[in-house]
Amino acid sequence: MRLPSPAVFATLLASLAAPGFADVTLPPIFSDHAVLLKSSKTPIWGTAEPGEEIVAKLGTATSTTRATPQGKWQLELNLENAGLGSGELTIQGKNRIVVSDVVVGEVWLCSGQSNMELPLSSTERAQEEAAGSANHSLREFRVEKEASPVPLEQCKGRWFVASPATALQFSAIGYYFGKGLNQELGRPVGLIHSSWGGTAIEAWMPSASLPELRQRNEAMQAAIEGYPRRMAEFREAYRTWATEHGRQDRTAEAPEHFAAVDLSTDDWKPVTMPGSLAAQGLPGNGAVWVRRVVKIPPTRANQYLPLFVGIPHIFDAVYWNGEKVGWTDPSSSSLVTPASGSCSLERRYDVPGPKVKAGDNVLAIRIFSPSGDAGIEAPYFCAAWNIPLGGTWLAKTEYQLPPLQDNSKAPVMPSFLPAKQSNPFSLYNAMIHSLAPYGIRGFLWYQGEANAWKADLYRSELQLLIAHWRKEWKQDNAPFYLCQLANFQAKAATPGESAWAELRESQSRAIEVPHTGVAVLIDIGEQDDVHPRNKKEAADRLLRIALNQTYGKSNLPFKGPVYESAQREGKRMRIHFAASSGPLVAKALPETYQPRSALPLTLPLVKPSPKSELQGFAICGEDHKWKWADAKIDGSTILVWSDEIETPVAVRYAWADNPTCNLYNDAGLPASPFRTDHFPLTSEGRRF
């Protein structure tokens, strides 16, 4: 055999190594088991050698194009009349790609944070549902989690066909929505699942939608890139400083002498945390322990517990029931997650579920301060978001260092970096941008918990997200249906302000944009679980909207009573509702409720207005002091009053994190929370 000359051989090697598009390629979303949209213009795209002719075929549908000078190609297949069976999608260029078991039907993009991400396995009757889930016409493309500072051309993921082996990992919302849609329409349904728990809406938006955040995002990226260098410089500077001044930490006594559950605290000193220990008579230099009992309700037992312990000065070690669960010192500070989701020194440590018991738990924190400022600052100081940690603690000195002679402060630790998914635009760049223009019918969205603290801003942000996602897909009228936040956290004894109520209002007002809808979930949440397990009802309400608004089933009710206007009639307020609301119904309330459905515990359901037909109404006079109100249905309106209010000016309904409320229509759909006033909101003016 004659070998090629060295020059030819070198040319061959160079051609193999050089970047290019010699082979036709497809993005991962065009892979085995894919669901393509039933449409006359279903996009297919990929890469190839510049100028290369590409032919795509599925069944009798064929389309041809050529790759651009940049090596990209895109074409459209007419799949409007495609049958229900599966087939092979073939892409022919200089090479041939065969995508097997492709079906044509409906495709919806499901996105948001943890309540969209929650798998079927974590919901009610999951095993029973999964056992009967085999359905060749129901499929999910799971986008792998990734964050990026710049838009990516491809995302990672694969298609799964619903079966007992796969369904438990489907998005529960997506699964039930897709199953119902498949049953109603009799055609395949594909769900593109792209979500990430705990994320804010800003991460899912393109940079073009929020130009005021671009500078912050660029600064964040610079901080990320420079973080290893800053940490190395800090560690070296601290080591040198501590050696020069004799400020090295040491262990004077074993941790169990301070952190153990069963120990005498007779010689411990009461202190107030957060605060300065030095100002309360404890040493400002050295190691000081603080501890307290944290009461965990039965409904929160055996589930992971996030601890937000503020900013200890300057190093800390955190113990839960005698076991170390987190720490920050010169060598391990990168282990910390900032409590606020931004660059900061606030600490968050997570206690594993098996270590969280009902009743009394002991939280102990060792604070080491080498430079005279022992204590804790606490923008966030709580357990599991709603168990406050502020108040009386007990403190004891482990050892004291002498005062610094020259008042030299320790080098300042660099702020911890937030998780990559916390950065603005990062998830849009990595998990949304690369999906377009895949043929979809519309969007399903369940997100907002992470934005409740700036709820007033959320309305405009959500409308921007809708507009830019539609622009990305070149579908100005693409349906966008969202889940309103469900009820959550403890029930309030008195009416007042609520960040979650404000966020729900922003969600309701955001759907003033055409071709949008909101599924009201105010009655299916759980007091002690931010992830309600009844995802079937949530999905069914989304499905009602889609069937009515997108698929033309106009006789199917899809929303509950919608507030329209209010007027004062003497000592009462009359509330009017939209004509489409249907007959009003006061749904009977049970005597008890489960604060967490995963546990058998039940609690008495206390009615705010015991004698009232309707619950959940509050009323106020000119002083804006809210009182629980009596309310009754009067034809197509509702009359609201309180014996404590002579001249009412405003009414609110279900305005609480976890309201007790019972206004429905005859279709069994709940009324969305509302207010008749325009008083300033607690979140007004809060930006990024």
C-alpha positions in Angstrom: 0.0 0.0 0.0 1.3 3.4 -1.0 1.3 5.9 1.8 0.4 9.6 1.1 3.2 12.1 0.9 4.1 14.0 4.1 2.5 17.1 2.6 -0.8 15.3 1.9 -0.7 13.6 5.2 -0.2 16.9 7.0 -3.1 18.4 5.1 -5.4 15.5 6.1 -4.4 15.9 9.8 -5.0 19.7 9.6 -8.5 19.1 8.0 -9.4 16.8 10.9 -8.2 19.1 13.6 -9.4 22.4 12.1 -12.8 23.7 13.3 -15.5 23.4 10.7 -18.9 21.9 9.8 -17.9 19.0 7.5 -20.8 16.9 8.9 -24.4 17.9 9.2 -25.4 18.2 12.8 -28.6 18.7 14.8 -29.1 20.3 18.2 -29.8 17.7 21.0 -33.5 18.6 21.0 -33.8 16.9 17.6 -33.1 13.4 18.9 -34.8 10.1 19.3 -38.4 10.2 20.6 -38.8 13.9 19.8 -42.2 15.5 19.5 -42.4 18.0 16.6 -45.2 20.6 16.5 -48.1 19.9 14.2 -47.8 23.0 12.1 -47.4 24.0 8.4 -44.0 25.6 9.3 -42.2 23.5 11.8 -38.6 24.6 12.1 -35.6 22.3 11.9 -32.0 23.6 12.1 -28.4 22.7 12.6 -24.9 23.2 11.2 -23.1 22.0 8.1 -20.3 23.0 5.7 -21.0 26.4 4.3 -23.1 26.2 1.1 -23.9 22.5 1.7 -27.4 21.4 0.5 -29.6 20.0 3.3 -32.7 17.9 2.8 -35.0 17.1 5.7 -37.8 14.5 5.5 -40.4 13.2 7.8 -43.1 10.9 6.3 -44.2 12.7 3.1 -43.0 16.1 4.3 -39.8 17.3 2.7 -37.8 20.5 2.7 -34.5 21.7 1.3 -32.1 24.5 2.1 -28.4 25.4 2.0 -26.1 26.2 4.8 -25.1 29.8 5.2 -21.5 31.1 4.9 -21.4 30.8 8.7 -22.2 27.1 8.5 -25.7 27.3 9.8 -28.9 26.1 8.2 -32.6 26.2 9.0 -35.7 25.0 7.1 -39.4 24.4 7.8 -41.4 21.2 7.4 -45.1 21.2 6.7 -46.4 18.8 9.3 -50.0 20.1 9.4 -51.4 16.9 8.0 -48.9 14.5 9.7 -50.4 11.3 11.1 -50.4 10.1 14.7 -47.8 7.3 14.2 -44.1 7.7 14.8 -41.6 7.9 12.0 -38.0 8.8 11.2 -36.8 12.3 10.7 -33.9 12.2 8.2 -31.4 14.9 7.5 -29.3 14.4 4.4 -26.2 16.4 3.5 -22.8 15.0 2.9 -23.7 12.7 5.7 -27.1 11.4 6.8 -28.7 11.7 10.2 -31.7 9.5 11.3 -33.8 10.6 14.3 -36.0 7.6 15.3 -39.4 7.4 16.9 -40.5 10.9 16.1 -44.1 11.9 16.5 -46.0 15.0 15.6 -48.4 16.8 17.9 -48.6 19.6 20.6 -45.4 21.0 22.2 -45.3 23.2 25.3 -42.3 24.8 27.0 -42.6 24.4 30.9 -40.3 26.7 32.9 -39.8 28.4 36.2 -38.5 27.5 39.6 -39.0 24.6 42.0 -42.7 24.2 41.7 -42.4 23.6 38.0 -39.3 21.5 38.6 -41.0 19.3 41.3 -41.1 15.8 39.9 -44.1 13.5 39.9 -42.4 11.4 42.5 -42.8 14.1 45.1 -46.6 14.5 44.6 -49.8 12.9 45.8 -50.5 9.3 44.6 -47.2 9.4 42.7 -46.6 5.6 42.6 -50.2 4.8 41.7 -50.0 7.4 38.8 -46.6 6.1 37.6 -47.8 2.5 37.5 -50.3 3.4 34.8 -48.2 6.1 33.0 -47.1 4.1 29.9 -48.1 6.4 27.1 -46.2 6.5 23.8 -47.9 9.8 23.0 -46.6 11.7 26.1 -43.0 12.8 26.2 -40.6 15.2 28.0 -37.4 16.8 26.9 -35.4 17.5 30.0 -33.0 20.4 29.6 -29.9 19.8 31.8 -29.2 22.6 34.3 -26.6 25.1 33.1 -26.0 28.8 33.6 -24.0 31.0 31.2 -23.0 34.7 31.1 -23.5 34.6 27.3 -26.2 33.1 25.1 -25.4 29.5 24.1 -26.1 27.9 20.8 -27.0 24.5 22.3 -28.4 23.1 25.5 -28.0 19.6 26.8 -30.9 17.2 27.3 -32.8 14.2 26.0 -36.3 13.0 25.3 -38.1 10.6 27.5 -41.3 8.7 26.7 -43.8 8.4 29.6 -43.6 5.0 31.3 -43.4 3.6 34.8 -39.6 3.8 34.5 -39.5 7.4 33.5 -42.7 9.2 34.6 -41.7 9.8 38.2 -39.0 12.2 37.0 -41.3 14.2 34.7 -42.2 17.7 35.9 -45.4 17.0 37.8 -47.1 20.1 36.4 -46.0 19.2 32.9 -46.9 15.5 33.2 -50.5 16.1 34.3 -51.0 19.0 31.8 -49.6 16.9 29.0 -51.6 13.8 30.0 -54.8 15.8 30.0 -54.1 17.5 26.7 -53.3 14.2 25.1 -56.6 12.7 26.3 -58.6 15.8 25.2 -57.1 16.2 21.7 -56.1 12.6 20.9 -52.7 13.6 19.6 -49.1 13.3 21.0 -47.9 15.9 23.5 -44.3 17.0 24.0 -43.1 18.9 27.1 -39.9 20.8 27.0 -39.0 21.0 30.7 -36.5 23.8 31.5 -36.6 24.9 35.1 -34.4 25.4 38.2 -35.5 25.6 41.8 -35.0 28.8 43.8 -34.3 31.0 40.9 -35.5 34.6 40.3 -37.2 35.8 37.2 -34.2 37.9 36.2 -32.2 34.8 35.5 -34.8 33.7 32.9 -34.8 37.0 31.1 -32.5 38.1 28.2 -30.2 41.0 28.7 -32.1 43.1 26.2 -35.1 43.0 28.5 -33.3 44.6 31.5 -30.5 46.9 30.2 -30.2 48.4 33.7 -28.9 45.0 34.9 -26.3 44.6 32.3 -23.7 46.5 34.2 -24.4 44.6 37.4 -24.1 41.3 35.4 -20.8 42.3 33.9 -19.6 43.2 37.4 -20.8 39.9 38.7 -18.9 38.1 35.9 -15.7 40.0 36.7 -16.2 39.1 40.4 -16.5 35.4 39.4 -13.4 35.5 37.3 -11.4 37.3 39.9 -12.6 35.3 42.9 -9.8 32.7 43.0 -7.2 35.4 42.9 -8.9 37.5 45.6 -9.3 34.5 47.9 -5.7 33.5 47.5 -4.6 37.0 48.3 -6.9 37.1 51.3 -5.6 33.8 52.7 -2.0 34.8 52.4 -2.6 38.2 53.9 -4.6 36.8 56.8 -2.0 34.1 57.5 0.7 36.8 57.6 -1.4 39.2 59.7 -2.5 36.5 62.2 1.1 35.3 62.7 2.5 38.8 63.2 -0.1 39.7 65.8 -0.6 36.3 67.5 -4.2 36.0 66.4 -4.3 32.4 65.2 -7.4 30.5 66.3 -7.0 27.5 68.6 -9.2 25.0 70.3 -9.4 25.7 74.1 -12.1 23.1 74.7 -13.8 20.4 72.7 -16.9 21.6 70.7 -19.2 19.3 72.6 -18.6 21.3 75.8 -20.5 24.1 74.1 -22.7 22.5 71.3 -24.0 19.3 72.9 -27.7 19.1 73.4 -27.7 18.0 77.0 -25.4 20.3 78.9 -25.9 22.7 81.8 -26.1 26.4 80.7 -26.3 27.8 84.2 -23.1 29.7 83.7 -24.0 31.0 80.3 -24.9 34.7 79.9 -28.2 35.8 78.2 -27.5 38.0 75.1 -29.5 39.4 72.3 -28.7 38.2 68.8 -28.2 39.6 66.2 -25.9 42.2 67.8 -22.5 42.9 69.2 -21.2 40.6 71.9 -18.6 43.1 73.1 -21.4 45.6 73.7 -23.1 43.0 75.9 -20.2 42.3 78.2 -18.5 39.4 76.3 -15.0 39.5 74.9 -14.6 41.2 71.5 -11.5 39.2 70.8 -11.2 35.4 70.8 -13.8 32.6 70.5 -17.3 33.0 71.9 -20.2 30.5 71.6 -23.8 31.4 71.3 -26.7 29.0 71.4 -30.5 28.7 71.6 -33.3 26.3 71.2 -35.1 26.3 67.9 -38.6 24.8 67.9 -39.5 22.8 64.8 -43.2 22.1 64.1 -44.0 18.5 63.4 -44.8 19.4 59.8 -41.2 20.5 59.2 -39.5 17.5 60.8 -37.3 15.3 58.6 -37.0 17.8 55.8 -33.9 19.9 55.1 -33.6 23.1 57.0 -31.9 26.2 55.6 -30.2 28.3 58.3 -29.7 31.9 57.6 -27.3 33.1 60.3 -26.4 36.6 59.1 -22.8 37.7 59.0 -20.8 36.5 62.0 -17.7 38.5 62.8 -15.6 37.2 61.3 -15.4 33.4 61.3 -17.9 30.9 62.5 -18.7 27.2 63.0 -22.4 26.2 63.2 -23.7 23.1 65.1 -27.2 21.6 65.0 -28.0 19.3 67.8 -24.3 18.9 68.5 -23.3 18.1 64.9 -21.3 20.5 62.8 -23.3 21.5 59.7 -21.2 24.4 58.3 -18.4 26.7 58.9 -16.4 29.7 57.5 -12.7 30.1 58.1 -9.8 31.4 56.1 -9.4 28.1 54.3 -13.0 27.0 53.8 -15.0 30.2 53.2 -15.8 29.2 49.6 -18.1 26.5 51.0 -20.6 29.1 52.0 -23.8 30.0 50.0 -24.7 33.7 50.4 -28.1 33.9 52.0 -29.3 36.7 49.7 -28.3 35.2 46.4 -25.9 38.0 45.7 -22.3 38.8 46.4 -22.2 39.1 50.2 -20.8 37.7 53.4 -24.2 36.5 54.7 -24.1 32.8 55.6 -26.6 30.1 54.7 -26.0 26.5 55.9 -28.4 23.6 55.2 -29.2 21.0 57.9 -30.0 17.6 56.3 -33.5 16.4 56.7 -32.8 13.4 58.9 -31.1 15.7 61.5 -34.2 17.9 61.8 -36.6 16.7 64.6 -40.0 17.9 65.7 -39.8 20.0 68.9 -36.7 21.4 70.5 -33.4 21.5 68.5 -30.2 23.2 69.7 -28.5 25.6 67.4 -25.0 26.6 68.5 -22.6 29.0 66.8 -18.9 29.4 67.5 -17.8 32.9 66.6 -14.0 33.6 66.3 -13.1 37.3 66.1 -9.4 38.1 66.1 -9.8 41.8 65.9 -12.3 43.0 68.5 -15.7 42.9 66.8 -17.3 39.6 67.8 -21.0 39.4 67.1 -23.5 38.9 64.3 -25.0 41.2 61.7 -28.3 39.8 60.4 -30.0 41.0 57.2 -31.3 37.4 57.2 -31.6 35.6 60.5 -34.0 32.8 60.5 -34.5 29.1 59.9 -36.4 27.8 56.9 -37.4 31.4 55.9 -40.2 31.7 58.5 -38.8 30.6 61.8 -37.2 33.7 63.4 -33.9 33.3 65.1 -33.6 36.8 66.6 -34.0 37.4 70.3 -32.5 36.0 73.4 -29.6 33.6 73.1 -27.1 32.2 75.7 -23.4 33.0 75.3 -20.2 31.6 76.8 -16.5 32.5 76.2 -14.2 29.7 75.0 -11.1 31.8 75.2 -10.2 35.5 75.0 -7.4 37.1 73.1 -5.7 40.3 74.4 -6.6 43.6 72.7 -4.6 44.4 69.6 -1.9 46.9 70.5 -2.0 48.8 67.3 -5.7 48.5 66.5 -4.8 46.6 63.3 -7.8 45.1 61.8 -7.8 41.7 60.1 -7.7 41.6 56.3 -11.2 41.8 54.9 -12.5 38.5 53.4 -13.9 38.7 49.8 -17.6 38.4 49.5 -18.9 35.0 48.7 -20.1 34.4 45.2 -23.7 33.6 44.6 -24.7 30.4 42.9 -24.3 30.7 39.1 -28.0 30.4 38.5 -28.6 33.6 40.6 -27.0 35.8 38.0 -29.3 37.9 35.8 -29.8 36.4 32.3 -27.8 33.3 33.1 -30.6 30.7 32.7 -32.1 32.4 29.7 -28.7 32.3 28.1 -28.1 28.6 28.8 -31.6 27.0 29.0 -34.0 29.1 26.9 -32.2 30.9 24.1 -30.9 27.7 22.5 -34.4 26.1 22.4 -35.7 28.7 20.0 -37.1 28.5 17.4 -38.2 24.9 18.2 -41.8 24.6 17.3 -44.0 25.1 20.4 -47.6 25.9 20.9 -47.1 28.0 24.0 -45.4 28.5 27.4 -46.3 27.3 30.9 -44.7 29.2 33.8 -44.6 28.6 37.6 -42.3 31.0 39.3 -42.4 34.0 41.7 -41.6 32.7 45.1 -38.0 34.1 44.8 -39.3 37.5 43.8 -41.9 38.1 46.5 -39.7 40.7 48.3 -40.0 43.0 45.2 -43.5 41.9 44.2 -44.5 45.3 42.7 -41.7 45.2 40.2 -42.6 41.6 39.2 -45.5 42.7 37.0 -43.4 44.6 34.6 -40.6 42.0 34.6 -43.1 39.2 33.8 -44.6 41.2 30.9 -41.1 41.8 29.6 -40.2 38.1 29.9 -43.4 37.2 27.9 -42.6 39.8 25.2 -39.0 38.7 24.8 -39.7 35.0 24.8 -42.4 35.5 22.1 -39.9 37.6 20.1 -37.3 34.8 20.4 -39.8 32.4 18.9 -41.1 35.0 16.4 -44.6 34.2 17.8 -46.3 37.5 18.9 -49.4 35.7 20.1 -47.9 32.6 21.6 -50.0 31.5 24.6 -48.4 32.1 28.0 -50.2 30.5 31.0 -48.9 30.8 34.5 -49.5 29.4 38.0 -50.3 32.0 40.6 -48.5 31.4 43.9 -50.4 29.0 46.1 -51.1 29.7 49.8 -48.1 29.1 52.1 -46.8 29.8 55.6 -48.7 30.3 58.9 -52.2 31.7 58.9 -52.4 35.3 60.1 -54.5 36.0 63.1 -55.2 39.6 61.9 -55.5 41.1 58.4 -52.5 43.1 57.1 -49.8 43.3 54.5 -48.4 40.3 52.6 -45.5 40.1 50.2 -47.0 36.9 48.6 -50.4 38.6 48.1 -48.6 41.5 46.4 -46.8 39.0 44.1 -50.1 37.3 43.3 -51.5 40.7 42.3 -48.6 41.3 40.0 -49.1 37.9 38.4 -52.8 38.7 37.9 -52.1 42.1 36.4 -49.4 40.8 34.1 -52.0 38.8 32.2 -53.4 42.1 30.9 -51.1 41.2 28.0 -53.1 39.4 25.3 -53.1 35.6 25.0 -52.2 35.0 28.6 -53.9 33.3 31.5 -53.4 32.6 35.2 -54.3 29.4 37.2 -55.4 30.5 40.7 -54.0 28.1 43.3 -55.0 30.0 46.5 -56.8 26.9 47.8 -54.4 24.0 47.1 -51.2 25.2 48.8 -49.7 24.0 52.1 -48.9 25.9 55.3 -45.6 24.2 55.9 -44.5 23.2 52.5 -43.6 25.6 49.7 -44.1 22.7 47.3 -47.7 21.7 47.5 -48.1 18.1 46.5 -51.5 18.5 44.7 -49.9 19.3 41.3 -52.7 17.5 39.4 -55.3 20.2 40.3 -52.8 22.9 39.4 -52.1 21.3 36.0 -55.8 20.8 35.5 -56.5 24.5 36.0 -53.7 25.3 33.5 -55.2 22.8 31.1 -58.7 24.4 31.3 -57.1 27.7 30.3 -55.3 26.1 27.3 -58.4 24.2 26.1 -60.6 27.3 26.3 -58.1 29.9 25.0 -55.9 27.9 22.7 -57.9 25.0 21.5 -61.3 26.6 21.1 -63.3 24.8 23.8 -65.2 28.0 24.5 -67.8 26.3 26.7 -65.3 25.0 29.2 -65.1 27.4 32.3 -61.5 28.3 32.9 -61.4 31.0 35.6 -63.1 31.8 38.9 -64.8 35.1 39.9 -62.8 38.1 38.7 -63.1 41.4 40.7 -64.3 44.3 38.6 -65.3 47.3 40.8 -66.5 48.3 44.3 -68.9 51.0 45.7 -69.8 52.1 49.2 -73.4 51.7 50.3 -73.7 53.2 53.8 -71.7 51.0 56.2 -71.2 48.3 53.5 -69.1 47.9 50.4 -70.6 46.2 47.3 -68.2 44.2 45.2 -68.9 43.7 41.5 -67.4 40.9 39.3 -66.8 40.4 35.6 -69.8 39.0 33.7 -67.7 36.0 32.8 -67.2 35.0 36.4 -70.3 32.8 36.5 -72.7 32.4 39.5 -70.9 33.1 42.8 -70.6 30.3 45.4 -69.6 30.2 49.1 -67.8 26.9 49.3 -68.2 25.0 52.5 -65.0 24.9 54.5 -63.8 21.9 56.5 -63.4 21.9 60.3 -59.7 21.0 60.1 -56.8 21.2 57.6 -53.4 19.6 57.1 -50.5 22.1 57.4 -48.4 19.6 55.4 -50.1 16.9 53.4 -47.2 14.5 53.6 -48.0 14.1 57.3 -51.2 12.9 59.0 -51.3 15.9 61.4 -54.4 18.1 61.3 -55.2 21.4 62.9 -58.5 23.2 63.6 -59.4 25.6 60.8 -60.1 28.9 62.5 -62.5 31.1 60.6 -61.6 34.8 60.7 -65.2 35.8 60.6 -67.1 32.9 62.3 -70.6 34.0 61.5 -69.9 35.0 57.9 -71.1 33.1 54.8 -67.8 34.1 53.1 -64.3 34.0 54.6 -61.2 35.9 53.7 -62.6 39.4 53.4 -61.1 42.4 55.3 -62.3 46.0 55.3 -60.9 49.3 56.5 -62.0 52.9 57.0 -60.1 56.2 56.5 -57.4 55.1 59.0 -56.4 52.2 56.8 -56.6 49.8 59.7 -57.8 46.5 58.5 -60.5 44.4 60.2 -61.9 41.0 59.4 -65.2 41.5 57.6 -68.5 39.7 57.2 -69.5 39.1 53.6 -72.4 37.5 51.8 -73.4 36.9 48.2 -76.1 39.2 46.9 -77.0 38.1 43.4 -74.0 38.6 41.2 -72.3 40.9 43.8 -71.0 40.6 47.3 -71.8 42.8 50.3 -68.9 43.3 52.8 -69.1 45.0 56.2 -67.8 45.1 59.8 -69.5 46.4 62.9 -66.2 48.1 63.7 -66.1 50.2 60.6 -68.6 53.0 60.2 -67.4 54.5 57.0 -65.6 51.8 54.9 -63.2 52.9 52.1 -61.6 49.6 50.9 -61.9 45.9 50.8 -59.4 43.1 50.4 -60.0 39.4 49.7 -57.5 36.6 50.5 -54.8 39.2 51.0 -52.4 37.1 53.1 -49.6 34.5 52.6 -52.0 31.7 53.5 -55.6 33.0 53.6 -58.6 31.2 54.7 -61.0 32.0 51.9 -64.0 30.3 50.1 -65.3 32.4 47.2 -65.7 30.2 44.1 -68.0 30.1 41.0 -70.3 27.2 40.1 -67.6 25.6 38.1 -65.6 25.0 41.3 -62.9 27.6 40.4 -61.6 29.9 43.2 -61.6 33.7 43.0 -58.2 35.3 42.7 -57.1 37.4 45.6 -57.9 41.1 45.1 -58.0 44.5 46.7 -60.2 47.6 45.9 -57.7 50.1 47.2 -54.6 51.7 45.7 -52.7 52.1 48.9 -48.9 51.9 48.7 -47.6 48.4 48.7 -44.8 47.2 51.0 -42.7 46.3 47.9 -43.1 49.6 46.0 -39.8 51.1 44.9 -37.8 48.0 45.5 -35.6 47.3 42.5 -32.7 44.9 41.9 
